[in-house]
Amino acid sequence: MLLSVFKKLFNDKLFTYTSFFIAFLFVEMITGLETFNRYGILVLIACLFAYIFFSHKEHLFHMTLFLIGVLVGIIFPFFNDQAVYSIFLFLFMIIADKIIKKELREHRTILKEICVFLAGVFIADE
């Protein structure tokens, strides 16, 4: 049920882009960019991860996982704690995605997705 709700929300591109734009305006008007740089990065990364996991794609492509890892790796030198939180959030979302889709027995797939993601993190962090 939860998966179908997220699929319906994220299939509408206008709703998705409008949501991100409103979130940005809220951050800019209420908190300011200085505070957002410190604390809001994780919130937007969580929204991005949720969009990627609950979009209409059934399986994540390895290139998408690698690019997400590169994004987190780029954040790492600037905000160490935010990047570490993002890594744990992504690992949690990989496992939660498999639990929701009832594919938890696919250990090889989970390990492959984690390895591709971490490869992107390590390559971008160097």
C-alpha positions as CSV (number, residue, x, y, z in Angstrom):
1,M,0.0,0.0,0.0
2,L,2.7,2.5,0.9
3,L,4.6,1.7,-2.3
4,S,1.5,2.4,-4.4
5,V,1.0,5.8,-2.7
6,F,4.6,6.8,-3.4
7,K,4.4,5.6,-6.9
8,K,1.2,7.7,-7.5
9,L,2.8,10.8,-5.9
10,F,6.1,10.5,-7.8
11,N,4.7,9.6,-11.2
12,D,3.2,13.1,-11.5
13,K,6.3,15.1,-12.6
14,L,4.5,18.5,-12.0
15,F,3.7,17.5,-8.4
16,T,7.3,16.3,-7.8
17,Y,8.9,19.4,-9.2
18,T,6.4,21.7,-7.4
19,S,7.1,19.9,-4.1
20,F,10.9,20.4,-4.4
21,F,10.4,24.1,-5.4
22,I,8.1,24.7,-2.4
23,A,10.6,23.0,-0.1
24,F,13.4,25.2,-1.5
25,L,11.3,28.4,-1.0
26,F,10.4,27.3,2.6
27,V,14.1,26.8,3.3
28,E,15.1,30.1,1.8
29,M,12.4,32.1,3.5
30,I,12.3,30.5,6.9
31,T,15.7,29.2,7.7
32,G,18.1,30.9,5.2
33,L,20.8,29.3,3.2
34,E,23.4,29.2,5.9
35,T,21.3,27.0,8.1
36,F,20.1,25.0,5.2
37,N,23.7,24.3,4.2
38,R,24.3,22.7,7.6
39,Y,21.1,20.9,8.3
40,G,18.9,20.8,5.2
41,I,21.2,18.8,2.9
42,L,20.2,15.6,4.6
43,V,16.5,16.4,4.2
44,L,16.8,17.1,0.5
45,I,18.9,14.0,0.0
46,A,16.2,12.0,1.8
47,C,13.6,13.5,-0.6
48,L,15.9,12.7,-3.6
49,F,16.4,9.1,-2.4
50,A,12.7,8.6,-1.8
51,Y,12.0,9.9,-5.3
52,I,14.5,7.5,-6.8
53,F,13.4,4.5,-4.8
54,F,9.6,5.1,-5.1
55,S,9.5,6.3,-8.7
56,H,8.0,4.1,-11.4
57,K,11.2,2.0,-11.9
58,E,11.1,-1.4,-10.5
59,H,14.8,-2.0,-10.1
60,L,17.5,0.7,-9.7
61,F,20.0,0.8,-12.5
62,H,23.6,0.5,-11.5
63,M,24.5,3.8,-13.1
64,T,21.8,5.6,-11.0
65,L,23.3,4.0,-7.8
66,F,26.8,5.0,-8.9
67,L,25.7,8.6,-9.5
68,I,24.0,8.8,-6.1
69,G,27.2,7.5,-4.6
70,V,29.2,10.2,-6.5
71,L,26.8,12.9,-5.2
72,V,27.3,11.7,-1.6
73,G,31.1,11.5,-2.2
74,I,31.1,15.1,-3.4
75,I,29.3,16.2,-0.3
76,F,31.7,14.4,2.0
77,P,34.7,16.8,2.0
78,F,32.4,19.8,2.8
79,F,30.1,18.3,5.4
80,N,31.5,15.1,6.8
81,D,28.6,14.4,9.2
82,Q,25.9,15.0,6.6
83,A,27.7,12.6,4.2
84,V,27.9,9.9,6.8
85,Y,24.3,10.3,7.6
86,S,23.5,10.2,3.9
87,I,25.4,6.9,3.5
88,F,23.5,5.3,6.4
89,L,20.2,6.7,5.0
90,F,20.9,5.2,1.6
91,L,21.8,1.8,3.1
92,F,18.6,1.9,5.2
93,M,16.5,2.8,2.1
94,I,18.0,0.0,0.1
95,I,17.0,-2.5,2.8
96,A,13.6,-0.8,3.4
97,D,12.9,-0.9,-0.4
98,K,13.5,-4.6,-0.5
99,I,11.3,-5.2,2.6
100,I,8.5,-3.2,1.1
101,K,8.8,-5.0,-2.2
102,K,9.2,-8.3,-0.3
103,E,12.5,-9.1,-2.1
104,L,14.6,-9.4,1.1
105,R,15.8,-12.8,0.1
106,E,17.8,-11.4,-2.8
107,H,21.0,-11.0,-0.8
108,R,23.2,-10.8,-4.0
109,T,21.1,-7.9,-5.4
110,I,21.3,-6.0,-2.1
111,L,25.1,-6.5,-1.8
112,K,25.6,-5.5,-5.5
113,E,23.6,-2.3,-5.1
114,I,25.5,-1.4,-1.9
115,C,28.8,-2.1,-3.6
116,V,28.0,0.1,-6.6
117,F,26.8,2.9,-4.4
118,L,29.9,2.7,-2.2
119,A,32.2,2.6,-5.2
120,G,30.6,5.9,-6.3
121,V,31.2,7.4,-2.8
122,F,34.9,6.3,-2.7
123,I,35.6,7.5,-6.3
124,A,34.1,10.9,-5.8
125,D,35.7,11.3,-2.3
126,E,39.2,10.8,-3.7
